[in-house]
Amino acid sequence: MSRIVVTGMGLTSAIGNGTEANRQALIAGSCGIGSLEGFTTRYAGILPCAEIKEANPSMQARLRASGAGLTRTMLLALDAFEQAIRDANLLPLTDQNVALINATTVGGMCLTDELYKDSHAKAEGSAYLSAYDLGSVGVYLQSRYGIKGIINTFNTACSSSANALMYGARLLRHGRADKVIAGGVDSLAKFTLNGFNALRILSPELCRPFDRDRQGLNLGEGAAFLVLEREEDLRAGSKVYAVLSGAGNAADAYHPSSLSEEGEGPFRSMQQALQASGLQCSDISYINAHGTATENNDEVEAKAMLRLFGQRVPPFSSTKGSTGHTLGAAGAVEAVFSVLSLIHQEVYPGLRFEHPIAQSNLKPVTEYEQRPLTHVMSNSFGFGGNCSTLIFSKA
């Protein structure tokens, strides 16, 4: 079976633009979570969010992007996408069998207010209507770069971009694409903020993953894309960052917005990823945990790790304490973090942890560490119990 390797990466988040800027912020223990400034809402200053502070007009000018119905989600995706393809030296894309697999849960919902106003003021419709669809982000990138291969969009909540990467690897193995650009994007939006607040899982303070006194998650925005290729097809001189050695997906279908109390979905997704990679539990050097800092997720994820690894749970942490929860982008953002961990042989800290959860007594890594890493597991768990796990291995 072909080995699937990572040959390019692009990333933007609240802690930095570009992979190296994000890495340095993680090493320093920086936090991108703060007061919301990008749009008017009653929750600004009340519910912290991890916001990229560059405004849309600045991004449009920097990325040379224009056109009716252009959304912030599209701009963030364009930024990370262009970083990734330039990193992998893929341009131009027009004469290659390249697949684009994007993931998003927000899409054009960031322009809900504008669409609503247009629906009352314009008889001929709104430029924001065609941009509202989740697939509009992928269509925009396809049109801009002349991509002729398979285009697809995933929305499986917070596991979306992990599933995009898993699907991209499958396309390569079955010969449906020669190269795959896979990842995800989500922007902060009033619609999303109000929806998560209605679920009562947003924290009024900076989130504290895996801490006994956690109060919920902080929403964030960001985008990340990874270029995947078959190892045997690499061009001379191509760099290889890591191997995508295993992946698993399982749905416990326990509740629309909660994981089952015993962590059946998380357990099975990690177990399947291990089986697909041919690795043993003892081979995993580090886990980039889903770690949303909600009451349900952290307790359940801890139970699942104990169930799979026993009392020898590998070092783990959640980087959402730095970036916030970027929803559909989280799987790809944290995949990039996992690959960076392997490249530089380092583990990034989980911020603001003080007291372990009594039921598990597990303690995440809280300080930056350099340690030998061979295989890194990255967890992404979504609403409806759609749980995905990726394993990246040292190249």
C-alpha positions in Angstrom: 0.0 0.0 0.0 1.3 3.5 -0.9 2.6 5.6 1.9 0.9 9.0 2.0 3.3 11.9 2.8 2.8 15.5 3.6 4.8 17.8 1.2 3.3 21.2 1.9 1.5 23.1 4.7 -0.3 26.4 5.1 -1.8 27.9 8.3 -3.4 31.0 9.7 -4.8 31.3 13.2 -5.3 33.7 16.0 -1.7 33.1 17.2 0.0 33.7 13.8 0.1 33.7 10.1 2.2 30.9 8.6 3.4 27.7 10.1 6.6 29.1 11.7 4.7 32.0 13.3 2.3 29.6 14.8 5.1 27.3 16.0 6.9 30.1 17.8 3.7 31.2 19.4 3.0 27.7 20.7 6.6 27.4 22.0 6.1 30.8 23.9 2.8 29.7 25.3 1.0 32.6 23.6 -2.7 32.8 23.6 -4.8 34.3 20.8 -8.0 34.3 22.8 -9.4 37.7 23.8 -12.1 40.3 23.2 -14.1 40.0 19.9 -13.7 43.1 17.6 -14.6 41.9 14.1 -18.3 42.4 14.2 -21.0 43.9 16.5 -22.5 41.5 19.0 -23.8 41.8 22.6 -21.3 39.2 23.6 -18.2 41.2 22.7 -16.2 41.6 25.9 -18.3 38.9 27.6 -17.4 35.7 25.7 -13.8 35.5 24.7 -12.9 34.4 21.2 -9.7 33.6 19.3 -9.9 36.1 16.5 -7.5 36.8 13.6 -7.1 40.6 14.0 -6.5 41.3 10.3 -9.6 42.9 8.8 -11.2 41.8 5.6 -10.1 44.8 3.5 -6.5 44.3 4.4 -6.7 40.6 3.6 -8.3 41.3 0.3 -5.5 43.7 -0.7 -2.8 41.4 0.5 -4.2 38.3 -1.2 -5.3 40.2 -4.3 -8.9 39.0 -3.8 -12.0 40.8 -5.1 -15.5 40.0 -6.3 -19.1 40.1 -5.2 -20.0 37.8 -2.3 -16.4 37.3 -1.1 -16.6 36.1 2.5 -14.2 36.1 5.3 -14.2 32.3 5.3 -13.0 32.4 1.6 -10.3 34.9 2.5 -8.9 32.8 5.4 -9.0 29.6 3.2 -7.2 31.4 0.4 -4.5 32.5 2.7 -3.7 29.1 4.1 -4.3 27.4 0.7 -1.8 29.6 -1.1 0.8 29.1 1.6 0.4 25.3 1.2 0.7 25.1 -2.6 3.7 27.4 -2.6 5.3 25.4 0.1 4.9 22.3 -2.0 5.9 24.1 -5.2 2.7 23.0 -6.9 1.9 26.0 -9.1 0.5 26.0 -11.7 -2.4 23.6 -10.8 -4.2 23.8 -14.2 -2.3 20.9 -15.8 -2.2 18.5 -12.9 -4.7 15.9 -11.5 -5.0 17.7 -8.2 -8.0 17.2 -5.8 -9.2 19.9 -3.4 -10.9 18.6 -0.3 -12.1 21.4 1.9 -14.0 21.4 5.2 -16.1 24.1 6.8 -19.1 24.4 9.1 -19.5 28.2 8.8 -19.1 28.9 5.1 -21.0 32.1 4.2 -22.9 32.2 7.5 -20.5 35.0 8.5 -22.6 37.2 6.1 -26.0 36.3 7.5 -26.7 39.9 8.5 -25.8 41.2 5.0 -27.9 38.5 3.3 -30.9 39.3 5.6 -30.6 43.0 4.8 -30.5 42.4 1.1 -33.5 40.1 1.2 -35.5 43.1 2.5 -34.0 45.8 0.3 -33.3 44.2 -3.0 -35.9 42.7 -5.3 -33.2 41.1 -7.6 -31.5 39.1 -4.9 -28.2 39.3 -3.1 -24.6 38.7 -4.0 -24.2 36.9 -0.7 -26.7 34.2 -1.6 -24.4 32.1 -3.7 -21.6 32.5 -1.2 -23.7 31.2 1.7 -23.4 27.6 0.7 -20.6 25.6 2.4 -19.3 24.5 -1.0 -18.8 28.1 -2.1 -15.3 28.1 -0.5 -14.1 25.2 -2.5 -15.7 26.5 -5.7 -13.9 29.9 -5.2 -10.5 28.2 -4.8 -11.3 25.9 -7.8 -12.2 28.9 -10.0 -9.2 31.0 -8.9 -6.6 28.3 -9.5 -8.2 26.4 -12.3 -8.3 23.1 -10.4 -9.6 20.3 -12.6 -9.6 17.3 -10.2 -12.1 16.2 -7.7 -13.5 18.9 -5.5 -15.4 18.1 -2.3 -16.6 19.7 0.9 -16.9 18.1 4.3 -19.1 19.2 7.2 -19.0 16.7 10.0 -18.8 19.4 12.7 -15.5 19.6 14.5 -14.1 16.5 12.8 -14.6 18.0 9.4 -11.1 18.7 8.3 -9.7 15.5 9.8 -12.2 13.7 7.6 -11.1 15.8 4.6 -7.5 14.6 5.1 -8.6 11.0 5.6 -10.7 11.2 2.4 -7.8 12.8 0.5 -5.5 10.0 1.5 -8.1 7.5 0.2 -8.3 9.3 -3.2 -4.5 9.0 -3.5 -4.5 5.3 -2.6 -7.2 4.5 -5.2 -5.6 6.5 -7.9 -8.3 9.1 -8.2 -5.8 12.0 -7.7 -2.1 12.5 -8.1 -1.9 15.1 -5.5 -4.4 16.3 -2.8 -4.8 19.6 -1.1 -6.9 18.9 2.0 -7.8 21.0 5.0 -10.4 23.3 6.4 -11.5 26.8 7.3 -14.0 28.5 9.6 -14.4 32.2 10.4 -16.1 33.7 13.5 -19.7 34.6 12.9 -22.6 35.9 14.9 -24.7 33.0 13.8 -22.2 30.5 15.2 -21.5 32.5 18.4 -25.2 32.6 19.2 -25.7 29.0 18.4 -22.9 27.7 20.7 -24.0 30.1 23.4 -27.5 28.6 23.2 -25.9 25.2 24.0 -24.3 26.8 27.1 -20.9 25.5 26.3 -19.0 28.8 25.8 -16.7 29.9 28.6 -16.8 33.4 30.1 -13.1 33.0 30.8 -10.1 31.8 28.9 -10.7 28.0 28.3 -8.7 25.5 30.4 -8.6 22.1 28.6 -8.7 19.0 30.9 -8.9 21.1 34.0 -11.3 20.2 36.8 -12.7 23.7 36.8 -13.2 24.1 33.1 -16.2 26.2 32.1 -16.4 25.5 28.4 -14.8 26.4 25.1 -13.7 29.6 23.3 -14.6 29.8 19.7 -11.8 30.6 17.3 -11.2 31.1 13.6 -8.5 29.8 11.3 -7.6 27.8 8.2 -5.1 25.1 7.4 -4.3 23.0 4.3 -1.9 20.1 3.8 -0.6 18.8 0.5 -0.7 15.0 0.4 1.2 12.9 -2.2 2.0 9.2 -2.7 5.6 8.6 -1.7 6.5 6.8 -4.9 5.3 9.7 -7.1 7.5 12.4 -5.5 9.5 14.6 -7.7 13.3 14.8 -7.3 14.1 17.2 -4.5 10.7 17.2 -3.0 10.6 17.7 0.8 8.6 15.4 3.0 7.4 16.7 6.3 5.7 13.5 7.7 3.8 10.4 6.8 0.1 10.2 7.3 0.3 6.6 8.6 -3.1 5.9 10.0 -6.6 7.3 10.3 -9.9 6.2 11.8 -13.5 7.4 12.0 -16.3 6.2 14.3 -19.7 7.7 15.1 -21.3 6.8 18.4 -24.5 8.7 17.5 -25.2 9.1 21.2 -26.5 12.7 21.2 -26.7 15.6 18.7 -24.1 17.6 20.7 -22.5 15.2 23.2 -20.3 12.2 23.1 -21.3 9.0 24.9 -20.3 8.9 28.5 -18.0 5.9 27.9 -16.3 7.5 24.9 -17.3 4.8 22.4 -16.7 7.0 19.4 -13.3 8.5 20.6 -12.1 5.0 21.6 -13.0 3.4 18.3 -11.6 6.2 16.2 -8.2 5.9 18.0 -8.3 2.1 17.9 -9.1 2.2 14.1 -6.3 4.6 13.4 -3.8 2.4 15.3 -5.0 -0.7 13.3 -4.7 1.2 10.0 -1.2 2.3 10.8 0.0 -1.1 12.0 1.2 0.5 15.2 0.8 -0.5 18.9 -0.3 1.8 21.7 3.3 1.9 23.0 4.4 3.4 19.6 2.5 6.7 20.1 4.8 9.4 21.3 2.3 12.2 21.9 -1.4 13.0 21.5 -2.7 16.3 20.3 -6.0 15.9 22.0 -9.3 17.3 20.9 -9.6 18.9 24.3 -12.3 21.5 23.9 -12.5 22.3 27.7 -16.2 21.4 27.8 -17.4 19.3 30.6 -18.5 16.4 28.3 -15.6 16.3 25.9 -12.6 16.4 28.2 -14.0 13.8 30.6 -15.0 11.5 27.8 -11.7 11.9 25.9 -9.8 11.1 29.0 -11.9 8.0 29.6 -11.3 6.8 26.0 -7.5 7.4 26.3 -7.4 5.4 29.5 -9.5 2.6 27.9 -7.2 2.3 25.0 -3.8 3.0 26.6 -4.5 1.8 30.1 -2.3 3.6 32.7 0.3 4.3 30.1 -1.4 7.2 28.3 1.2 9.0 26.2 2.0 12.7 26.9 -0.9 14.8 25.6 -2.1 18.3 25.4 -4.8 20.5 23.7 -3.6 23.4 21.7 -7.1 24.9 21.8 -6.0 26.8 24.8 -3.9 28.9 22.4 -6.0 29.0 19.2 -9.6 28.5 20.5 -11.8 26.0 18.9 -11.7 26.6 15.2 -14.5 24.1 14.5 -14.3 22.7 11.0 -10.7 23.9 10.7 -9.6 22.3 13.9 -8.6 18.9 12.5 -6.3 20.5 9.9 -4.9 23.2 12.2 -3.9 20.5 14.7 -2.7 18.2 12.0 -0.2 20.9 11.1 0.7 21.3 14.8 1.3 17.5 15.0 3.5 17.6 11.9 5.5 20.5 13.4 5.9 18.5 16.6 7.5 15.6 14.6 9.7 17.9 12.5 11.1 19.7 15.5 10.8 16.9 18.1 8.8 19.1 20.5 5.6 19.1 22.4 3.5 22.2 22.8 1.9 23.1 26.2 -1.8 23.0 27.2 -2.4 26.4 28.8 -4.1 27.2 32.1 -4.3 23.6 33.5 -4.2 23.4 37.3 -6.2 20.5 38.6 -6.9 17.1 37.0 -10.4 15.8 36.5 -11.1 13.5 39.4 -12.5 10.6 37.3 -9.3 10.3 35.2 -6.6 12.1 37.1 -4.8 12.7 33.8 -2.5 15.7 33.5 -1.6 17.2 30.1 1.8 18.7 29.2 1.8 22.2 30.6 5.3 23.4 29.5 7.1 23.4 26.2 9.2 20.2 26.0 11.7 18.8 23.5 11.5 15.0 23.4 12.0 12.2 20.9 8.8 11.8 18.8 8.1 9.1 16.2 4.3 8.9 15.9 1.9 11.6 16.9 -1.9 11.0 17.2 -4.3 13.9 16.5 -7.9 13.7 17.7 -10.9 15.6 16.3 -14.4 14.8 17.7 -17.6 16.3 16.3 -21.3 16.8 17.1 -23.3 13.7 16.7 -20.4 11.6 17.9 -18.5 11.8 14.6 -15.0 11.1 15.9 -11.8 11.1 13.8 -8.2 10.3 14.6 -5.1 10.9 12.5 -1.7 9.4 13.1 1.4 11.2 11.6 4.8 9.5 11.7 8.3 10.9 11.4 9.5 11.0 7.8 
